[in-house]
Structures are given as C-alpha cells and as structure tokens.
Amino acid sequence: MDKKVSEIFKLSKECVFVLNVRRDEESLEFVYPPKMKGNLLPINTKSIAGSAVLNRRPYISNNVRLEKSFIIFDWIMDRGGTPIQKMISYPVLLTEKVISVIQITRRGDSLSEAGPDFDKSDLEKLSSILNSFLALQVVSSA
C-alpha cells in the first residue's frame, strides 16, 4: 500500500505511516514503517491522529508546524530527517469503529519545498486506495 500511495501522491521516502488503535482504545501505536513500531500517541484532541479517531473523519494540515501537537509529533516522527510540513490523517473504520489511522505526509525544509497542499480530492484518492486494499485483503483471506 505504501508504494501505491507514494506513487499516486508523488511522495518522497518515509512519508506514509500507519497507526493502530490499541485495545485499551486510549492510544495509537505506530505499526508502519517498522522502525516506528512501538511509539505511542494518546487518543485525544491534542494530536492530529487522535483528532481523526475521536471525530471519525479525516484531518488535513497544510502547515503541521502550527499544530498544537507539533512538538511531540516532531520528536516522534522527524528525528533528524527532512521536516514534515503537510499531512493527512485518515481514520480507517471497520463496522463503524476506527481501527487505524493512515498518515500521509509531505516533507521539505519549507512549506513550498514540501509540495502542493493537500485538499479534498486527495481524501477521495486515499479513500479509493484504501477501499481497493481492504477489498484485496478480504478476498485473499477468504
């Protein structure tokens, strides 16, 4: 899925993240990329991903540096790499319950260097990719 998303959105390396809702339903755990596994974010309105879970709808930030959760987010995700400037947090629902959050990011040393802003059409593209991916998962597990 990472390859397909990166290709469609014309993303550089390490721009797609997957966080799963933990059993306690109080935190999200990074599960992709593998080097991020085990890092946790609380499910609350202080993080972009947490807001996506609580509101059960996607969230777009075209200036991540202005987000209130920026300091925690920067520490967990950047770790000395090219800074993340823009992001989509997209909740994945299964039977009306959020099970994961897909985060797509644009990196660059500045907003303009990071590339175009995300918009509603990007949410539609991501929805289509996820629906195709989930359909493949269901067919292959049957």
Secondary structure, DSSP 8 states (H G I E B T S, - for coil): -HHHHHHHHT--SS-EEEEEE-TTSSEEEEEESGGGTT-EEESSTTSHHHHHHHHTS-EEES-GGGSTTHHHHHHHHTTTSS-EEEEEEEEEEETTEEEEEEEEEEE-SSHHHH-S---HHHHHHHHHHHHHHHHHHHHHH-
